[in-house]
Amino acid sequence: MSRIEDEIVRGNKAAEVLRNPVFDEAFQFLHDHYYNAWKHTATDDVDTRERLFVAINVLDDIRTNIESVMNTGKLAGEEGGGAVH
């Protein structure tokens, strides 16, 4: 498989993940859980607040990375004549 074909396949798989309602529900649940826990911590509980803040940002980073793989696949599809669905 060529590099372009590999990127298209990876992009298609990333798109499938992002369209998966279970994945979306899990991300939303975790985001809400971490945010609510952060919101209800004492302002002087810096360690817990920072840990929860990092958790929320890691979730965003994961989604951004998967979106990047999908977009790279789309670009590879345009370059190579394939498509990411």
RANORWO-V715830 format. One record per residue. N is the residue number from 1. RES is the residue in one small letter. PHI is phi in whole degrees, -180 to 180 (none if undefined). PSI is psi in radians with two decimals (none if undefined). OMEGA is omega in degrees with one decimal (* if undefined). Layout:
<<N RES PHI PSI OMEGA> <N RES PHI PSI OMEGA>>
//
This chain:
<<1 m none 2.35 -179.9> <2 s -75 2.91 178.7> <3 r -60 -0.73 -179.8> <4 i -65 -0.79 178.6> <5 e -62 -0.70 178.6> <6 d -63 -0.75 179.5> <7 e -65 -0.65 178.0> <8 i -65 -0.80 179.0> <9 v -61 -0.81 178.6> <10 r -62 -0.71 178.4> <11 g -63 -0.71 177.1> <12 n -64 -0.74 179.2> <13 k -66 -0.69 178.0> <14 a -64 -0.72 178.5> <15 a -63 -0.69 177.5> <16 e -61 -0.75 179.1> <17 v -61 -0.83 -177.0> <18 l -67 -0.46 177.9> <19 r -86 -0.20 -176.1> <20 n -72 2.08 -177.8> <21 p -65 -0.52 178.3> <22 v -67 -0.72 176.2> <23 f -61 -0.83 -179.1> <24 d -63 -0.75 178.0> <25 e -62 -0.75 -179.8> <26 a -63 -0.78 178.9> <27 f -63 -0.78 -179.4> <28 q -65 -0.73 178.6> <29 f -60 -0.86 -178.4> <30 l -64 -0.74 178.3> <31 h -60 -0.85 -179.9> <32 d -63 -0.73 179.6> <33 h -61 -0.88 -179.7> <34 y -65 -0.73 -178.9> <35 y -64 -0.79 179.9> <36 n -65 -0.68 177.0> <37 a -64 -0.75 178.4> <38 w -62 -0.78 -177.2> <39 k -63 -0.52 -175.9> <40 h -100 0.17 175.0> <41 t -85 2.69 176.7> <42 a -67 2.52 -178.0> <43 t -63 -0.40 179.3> <44 d -90 0.01 177.4> <45 d -90 1.18 -171.9> <46 v -62 -0.73 -177.7> <47 d -61 -0.82 -179.7> <48 t -66 -0.76 -179.6> <49 r -62 -0.74 178.7> <50 e -67 -0.71 178.9> <51 r -62 -0.76 179.4> <52 l -69 -0.67 176.6> <53 f -60 -0.78 178.1> <54 v -63 -0.74 179.9> <55 a -60 -0.77 178.6> <56 i -62 -0.75 -179.5> <57 n -69 -0.58 176.7> <58 v -65 -0.71 176.1> <59 l -58 -0.80 178.2> <60 d -62 -0.70 179.4> <61 d -64 -0.70 179.5> <62 i -63 -0.85 -179.9> <63 r -61 -0.76 179.3> <64 t -61 -0.70 179.2> <65 n -65 -0.76 179.6> <66 i -65 -0.71 176.3> <67 e -62 -0.64 178.3> <68 s -64 -0.74 177.8> <69 v -62 -0.74 179.0> <70 m -62 -0.81 -178.9> <71 n -66 -0.63 175.4> <72 t -63 -0.70 176.7> <73 g -64 -0.69 177.5> <74 k -62 -0.80 179.3> <75 l -64 -0.71 177.9> <76 a -64 -0.65 177.8> <77 g -64 -0.69 177.5> <78 e -67 -0.66 179.9> <79 e -71 -0.69 -173.9> <80 g -102 0.04 177.5> <81 g 87 0.01 176.7> <82 g -93 -2.92 179.4> <83 a -150 2.61 170.9> <84 v -101 2.22 -176.3> <85 h -89 none *>>
//
